[in-house]
Amino acid sequence: MRSKPVLFLILCIFSCKIKLQAQEQQPVPVFPGASFNKHEAGSMLNNGTATLHGIITKKSKNPDNTYLGIVVTLFPCAPYFDEWYDLQMKNKRGNTLAMMSSEAYSYRILTKASDKDGTFEFRNLKPGKYYLQMAL
């Protein structure tokens, strides 16, 4: 009769430990400390004459993999986005989640891969540096 309460206690401790470990694995959202400058970001994304061409590639075991319709997002390399990018790169263990303000996130340009090979382009950009993100 004593073994049942002891067994119950052990299972309860094991169950509590699993819940604590699951809670520890939740990434903590972090935002850049730099102020977002909408005029700087907006000036980089508007009224330019440059075109950025690219091709999406990824390692895949499936040779018939198609990239048609994959969304590519472009952000300007302004100080706020630089800090956001650095936050993403520092997160090796998945402990944090680099976030940006909704206002900053609105200063982006989206395009889609235009063929199965993953060709994409952004038009009317000013010459400069940009971050690209793909949703594979």
N, C-alpha and C positions, 0 to 999 in steps of 0.2 A: 504494500500500500504506500510505502514511502517513495518508491521509485516513480510513481506517477507525478506527484508534485515536483520532484526534482527535474524530471523530464520536461514538464511544462515550463519551469523556470528557465531551463537551458534554451528551449525553443523561443521563449519570449525574448531573452537576451540576444539570440541570434537574429531574430526578426528586427529588433530595435537597431542592431548594428547595421543591417542591410539598409534600413531607412536612413540612418545617419550618413552612410557612404553615398547614397543616392543624392542626398541634399548637398553634400560636399562637392559633387561633380557639376553642379549647376554653375555655368560661367557667370561672372559678375560683369554687368555692363559698365563700360568706361567710355567717357566722352573726351574729346580733345579739350585742352585747357585754353587754347588759342581762341580769340574772338573770330567769328565768321564775318568776312568782309564781302557782302553781296555785290558791291560795285566792282571789286577786283575779279571775283569769280565770273560775274556776268560779262565783263568786258572780254574775258578770254574765250567765252563760248559764242559770242555774237559778232557778226559782220566781218568775218575773216575771208581770206581767199584760198586758204590751204585745204587740202584733202588728205585725210589719213586713210590709207588702205591697209588691210590686214587679212590674215587667214587664221582661223581657229584650228589649233591642233591639240590633240591629247593622246596619251598612250592608251591603246585599246586592243583587246584580244580579238575583237570583232572587226574584220576587214571591211565589212559592208556598212560600217557606222556612218551615219549621215549627220551633217551639221546644219542642215537647212532649218531656218527659223530660230536658231539659238540666239538669245538676246545678249548683246554686248552693250555695256554701260561705260560711258566716258565721263570722268571727273577732271576738272582743272587742277594742276599742281600749285594751288595757292597754299599759304601757310596752314590754314585749318585742315585741309585735306592731306597735307604732308604729315601733320601730327596724327591724323586718323590712320594713315597708312603705317606709320611707325608703330602705333598701338597694335595694329593687326600683326605686324611682323614680330613683335616682342612676345606675342602669345603663343609660345611653343607647346605648352601643355594643355591648352584649352581652358585655362582658369578664368580668363576674361573674354569679353566680347566687345570688340571695338564698335562703337556706335557713333552716329552723327546726328546733329539736330535735324528736324524735319525741314527747316529753311535751307540748310546746307544741302540736304539730299535733293531738294528741288532744283539745284543748280547742276544738272547732269544732262547728258544727251544719250538717248537710246537708239540703237539700230539692231537689225537682225541679220544673221548670215543669209546671203542672197542665193546660195546654191548649196548642193550637198557636200561640196569640198570645204565649206566654211568661210567663203570670201565675204568680207564686210568692208564698209567704208563710212567715214564721217566727213561731211562737206562743210564748207564755209567756216572753218576754224581759223583762229589766229595762230601763227607759228608759236610754238612753245612746247611745254611738257604737259603730259596728261596721264592719268591713271586709267587703265582699262580693267573691267571686270566682266567675266563671262558666267552666265548661269547655265551650267552644263547639265 
